[in-house]
Amino acid sequence: MIDYSSGVPLYRQVADAIRADIASGRYQAGAWLPSETQLSQMFNVGRDTVREALAFLRAEGRITTVRKRGSLVTGNQVREPYRVPAGARVITRMPTPEERRDLATPDELREFGGVPEGVPVFEITPGPRKHRRVLRGDRVELLVDDQASEEL
């Protein structure tokens, strides 16, 4: 399964294999992945390689990691479009503890104590006298106004 001579980094090969298992239905949305130790043994790689692979899958939004519990496969959620006004300032960052609580669903509050770790937010400030909005990165798709895209 892992090809040490391929030139592809090991963590990418592990991530690709886990991604394929998710796509095939072996690990479905809401299922816990095997532990880092188990994955390390399954792929015959070190735990650091597994951690890198899991971080890669987290960045793609395919999994969420819960400290001391493991990694959970996320669902393929439909993202709600959000139109970014021309001239708005958009920052992507990790949420504060208060935002993790405020933006969480009731199920997430019970299960994780807030928005699962690794889920970024978009901070959007439309203009100088307008209030900023903080939106979950896993729930929205930002659409740039036509005028704004011409300026980019």
VOBA-1610 file (N, C-alpha, C; in pm, whole numbers, padded with zeros to 5 digits, always signed):
BEGIN
Met+00082-00120+00000Met+00000+00000+00000Met+00086+00126+00000Ile+00187+00131+00087Ile+00278+00245+00091Ile+00400+00210+00007Asp+00433+00299-00085Asp+00546+00277-00176Asp+00658+00372-00137Tyr+00759+00320-00070Tyr+00870+00401-00021Tyr+00956+00458-00132Ser+00948+00400-00253Ser+01032+00446-00363Ser+00957+00537-00461Ser+00834+00573-00430Ser+00752+00647-00527Ser+00789+00794-00539Gly+00853+00850-00436Gly+00881+00994-00439Gly+00768+01076-00380Val+00651+01014-00359Val+00538+01083-00296Val+00559+01075-00145Pro+00551+01188-00074Pro+00572+01183+00071Pro+00481+01080+00138Leu+00534+01015+00240Leu+00460+00909+00308Leu+00328+00959+00364Tyr+00328+01081+00424Tyr+00204+01130+00483Tyr+00097+01149+00377Arg+00138+01188+00254Arg+00040+01203+00146Arg-00015+01068+00104Gln+00070+00966+00101Gln+00023+00831+00066Gln-00077+00780+00171Val-00047+00805+00298Val-00138+00764+00405Val-00269+00842+00394Ala-00260+00973+00373Ala-00381+01056+00358Ala-00463+01009+00238Asp-00395+00978+00128Asp-00466+00930+00008Asp-00539+00798+00036Ala-00474+00710+00111Ala-00535+00580+00142Ala-00657+00598+00234Ile-00646+00686+00334Ile-00759+00710+00423Ile-00872+00779+00347Arg-00836+00875+00261Arg-00937+00944+00179Arg-01011+00843+00091Ala-00938+00748+00033Ala-01000+00645-00051Ala-01093+00557+00033Asp-01052+00526+00156Asp-01138+00447+00246Asp-01265+00523+00281Ile-01255+00653+00298Ile-01373+00735+00326Ile-01464+00736+00203Ala-01405+00757+00086Ala-01483+00761-00039Ala-01552+00629-00067Ser-01487+00518-00032Ser-01545+00385-00059Ser-01653+00348+00042Gly-01663+00424+00151Gly-01763+00394+00252Gly-01711+00309+00366Arg-01583+00274+00361Arg-01526+00196+00472Arg-01538+00275+00603Tyr-01509+00405+00595Tyr-01528+00495+00709Tyr-01633+00596+00666Gln-01750+00589+00724Gln-01860+00677+00685Gln-01866+00800+00775Ala-01942+00900+00732Ala-01959+01022+00810Ala-02006+00985+00951Gly-01940+01043+01050Gly-01974+01016+01189Gly-01897+00901+01250Ala-01819+00828+01168Ala-01741+00714+01219Ala-01606+00764+01270Trp-01558+00697+01373Trp-01425+00727+01426Trp-01322+00648+01347Leu-01213+00713+01310Leu-01102+00643+01246Leu-01028+00562+01351Pro-00950+00462+01309Pro-00865+00392+01406Pro-00770+00493+01473Ser-00716+00455+01587Ser-00624+00544+01660Ser-00497+00568+01579Glu-00421+00669+01620Glu-00294+00696+01553Glu-00202+00575+01558Thr-00200+00508+01671Thr-00117+00388+01686Thr-00162+00279+01589Gln-00293+00258+01581Gln-00345+00156+01490Gln-00316+00192+01345Leu-00334+00318+01308Leu-00305+00361+01171Leu-00156+00346+01141Ser-00073+00378+01239Ser+00071+00364+01223Ser+00107+00218+01193Gln+00044+00126+01264Gln+00069-00016+01241Gln+00010-00062+01108Met-00110-00014+01073Met-00174-00053+00947Met-00088-00015+00826Phe-00029+00106+00831Phe+00046+00155+00716Phe+00197+00135+00731Asn+00239+00081+00846Asn+00380+00056+00871Asn+00463+00184+00858Val+00413+00290+00922Val+00482+00419+00926Val+00481+00468+01070Gly+00559+00572+01097Gly+00564+00628+01232Gly+00440+00712+01263Arg+00420+00737+01392Arg+00304+00817+01434Arg+00311+00960+01383Asp+00432+01014+01371Asp+00445+01150+01317Asp+00392+01157+01174Thr+00418+01052+01096Thr+00367+01047+00959Thr+00214+01041+00960Val+00158+00962+01051Val+00012+00952+01063Val-00045+01087+01104Arg+00020+01153+01199Arg-00028+01285+01243Arg-00028+01385+01129Glu+00076+01383+01047Glu+00081+01472+00930Glu-00033+01441+00833Ala-00059+01312+00812Ala-00166+01271+00721Ala-00301+01318+00775Leu-00323+01302+00905Leu-00449+01345+00965Leu-00463+01497+00959Ala-00354+01569+00978Ala-00358+01715+00967Ala-00395+01756+00825Phe-00343+01684+00728Phe-00374+01711+00587Phe-00523+01689+00561Leu-00579+01578+00612Leu-00721+01548+00593Leu-00809+01647+00670Arg-00761+01693+00785Arg-00834+01796+00861Arg-00841+01925+00782Ala-00729+01962+00720Ala-00725+02085+00640Ala-00820+02077+00521Glu-00841+01957+00469Glu-00935+01937+00360Glu-01080+01936+00408Gly-01100+01928+00539Gly-01234+01922+00594Gly-01295+01783+00595Arg-01214+01680+00574Arg-01266+01543+00569Arg-01280+01479+00707Ile-01198+01527+00802Ile-01206+01473+00938Ile-01200+01586+01039Thr-01241+01555+01159Thr-01227+01644+01274Thr-01158+01564+01382Thr-01063+01623+01450Thr-00993+01553+01556Thr-01037+01609+01690Val-01071+01519+01780Val-01113+01557+01914Val-01006+01506+02010Arg-00948+01598+02085Arg-00840+01563+02176Arg-00883+01450+02269Lys-00796+01354+02284Lys-00814+01236+02370Lys-00926+01142+02325Arg-00984+01167+02206Arg-01089+01078+02156Arg-01053+01019+02021Gly-00989+01098+01935Gly-00953+01048+01804Gly-01003+01136+01692Ser-01008+01080+01573Ser-01047+01154+01453Ser-01179+01100+01401Leu-01268+01191+01371Leu-01404+01161+01330Leu-01423+01203+01185Val-01482+01117+01103Val-01508+01149+00963Val-01625+01248+00957Thr-01603+01358+00887Thr-01710+01457+00873Thr-01798+01422+00755Gly-01918+01474+00756Gly-02009+01451+00644Gly-01979+01545+00530Asn-02027+01512+00414Asn-02014+01602+00299Asn-02128+01701+00306Gln-02110+01804+00385Gln-02214+01903+00404Gln-02221+01996+00283Val-02342+02036+00252Val-02361+02136+00148Val-02328+02270+00211Arg-02244+02346+00147Arg-02205+02476+00200Arg-02299+02583+00148Glu-02343+02667+00239Glu-02433+02777+00206Glu-02353+02889+00140Pro-02399+02939+00026Pro-02325+03049-00038Pro-02339+03178+00044Tyr-02231+03252+00053Tyr-02232+03383+00119Tyr-02163+03480+00025Arg-02236+03582-00016Arg-02182+03681-00110Arg-02101+03785-00033Val-01975+03795-00067Val-01885+03891-00004Val-01899+04023-00080Pro-01937+04131-00011Pro-01952+04259-00080Pro-01819+04311-00133Ala-01827+04387-00240Ala-01706+04448-00298Ala-01639+04534-00192Gly-01508+04523-00182Gly-01431+04604-00088Gly-01426+04549+00053Ala-01490+04437+00078Ala-01490+04378+00212Ala-01353+04318+00243Arg-01322+04314+00371Arg-01198+04252+00417Arg-01233+04114+00473Val-01164+04010+00426Val-01191+03874+00470Val-01063+03815+00530Ile-01077+03762+00651Ile-00965+03698+00719Ile-01009+03556+00754Thr-00922+03460+00731Thr-00947+03323+00772Thr-00859+03296+00893Arg-00920+03243+00998Arg-00846+03217+01121Arg-00917+03108+01200Met-00856+03067+01309Met-00919+02971+01398Met-01008+03050+01495Pro-01121+02991+01536Pro-01214+03063+01624Pro-01162+03075+01767Thr-01209+03181+01833Thr-01180+03196+01976Thr-01266+03095+02053Pro-01235+03070+02179Pro-01320+02978+02258Pro-01467+03023+02261Glu-01492+03153+02269Glu-01630+03202+02270Glu-01699+03175+02136Glu-01627+03195+02027Glu-01684+03169+01894Glu-01709+03019+01875Arg-01621+02935+01928Arg-01643+02790+01918Arg-01776+02752+01983Arg-01807+02815+02096Arg-01935+02788+02163Arg-02052+02849+02086Asp-02038+02976+02046Asp-02148+03049+01981Asp-02186+02991+01845Leu-02090+02939+01771Leu-02115+02890+01636Leu-02149+02740+01631Ala-02146+02675+01744Ala-02169+02529+01748Ala-02318+02497+01746Thr-02348+02380+01690Thr-02484+02327+01698Thr-02501+02264+01836Pro-02624+02240+01880Pro-02644+02175+02010Pro-02573+02039+02019Asp-02574+01962+01910Asp-02505+01832+01911Asp-02355+01849+01930Glu-02297+01950+01863Glu-02153+01974+01876Glu-02119+02020+02018Leu-02207+02099+02077Leu-02181+02141+02215Leu-02176+02021+02308Arg-02269+01928+02290Arg-02271+01807+02374Arg-02150+01719+02346Glu-02120+01697+02218Glu-02015+01603+02179Glu-01874+01658+02199Phe-01851+01783+02157Phe-01716+01839+02154Phe-01697+01960+02245Gly-01805+02012+02302Gly-01793+02134+02383Gly-01791+02260+02298Gly-01823+02248+02171Gly-01823+02362+02079Gly-01795+02315+01938Val-01764+02409+01850Val-01726+02374+01713Val-01604+02282+01723Pro-01602+02171+01649Pro-01486+02080+01657Pro-01355+02151+01624Glu-01249+02107+01689Glu-01118+02165+01663Glu-01080+02146+01516Gly-01009+02244+01464Gly-00964+02236+01325Gly-01058+02302+01227Val-01175+02349+01273Val-01270+02416+01183Val-01239+02565+01186Pro-01197+02623+01073Pro-01166+02766+01071Pro-01292+02851+01058Val-01274+02981+01078Val-01382+03076+01056Val-01335+03181+00956Phe-01434+03242+00891Phe-01409+03358+00806Phe-01456+03480+00883Glu-01371+03577+00899Glu-01409+03705+00960Glu-01423+03805+00845Ile-01545+03854+00827Ile-01575+03942+00714Ile-01615+04078+00765Thr-01541+04180+00725Thr-01573+04318+00759Thr-01610+04388+00630Pro-01743+04415+00609Pro-01788+04472+00481Pro-01736+04612+00452Gly-01720+04694+00554Gly-01675+04831+00532Gly-01640+04896+00664Pro-01595+05024+00658Pro-01545+05090+00778Pro-01649+05107+00890Arg-01776+05125+00856Arg-01876+05149+00960Arg-01975+05035+00974Lys-01940+04923+00920Lys-02030+04808+00924Lys-01974+04703+01019His-02063+04628+01081His-02022+04526+01177His-01964+04405+01105Arg-01864+04348+01168Arg-01801+04229+01111Arg-01889+04108+01136Arg-01875+04008+01051Arg-01945+03881+01067Arg-01841+03772+01078Val-01869+03673+01159Val-01782+03557+01171Val-01863+03436+01130Leu-01817+03366+01027Leu-01888+03251+00972Leu-01799+03128+00977Arg-01861+03013+00998Arg-01786+02887+01000Arg-01735+02852+00860Gly-01608+02819+00853Gly-01549+02783+00725Gly-01600+02653+00667Asp-01655+02565+00750Asp-01706+02438+00700Asp-01852+02446+00659Arg-01915+02562+00673Arg-02057+02574+00642Arg-02088+02673+00531Val-01991+02754+00491Val-02018+02854+00388Val-01919+02844+00273Glu-01964+02890+00159Glu-01878+02906+00043Glu-01882+03054+00009Leu-01766+03118+00012Leu-01762+03261-00015Leu-01770+03287-00165Leu-01862+03376-00202Leu-01876+03419-00340Leu-01839+03566-00348Val-01746+03597-00434Val-01698+03735-00445Val-01784+03809-00545Asp-01827+03931-00508Asp-01903+04014-00602Asp-01824+04034-00729Asp-01895+04045-00843Asp-01830+04063-00973Asp-01738+04183-00974Gln-01780+04292-00913Gln-01697+04413-00911Gln-01568+04388-00835Ala-01578+04315-00725Ala-01460+04287-00644Ala-01362+04197-00719Ser-01414+04099-00795Ser-01325+04007-00865Ser-01246+04078-00976Glu-01305+04184-01033Glu-01231+04259-01135Glu-01114+04333-01075Glu-01128+04375-00948Glu-01020+04448-00882Glu-00907+04354-00842Leu-00937+04225-00822Leu-00836+04130-00780Leu-00749+04100-00897
//
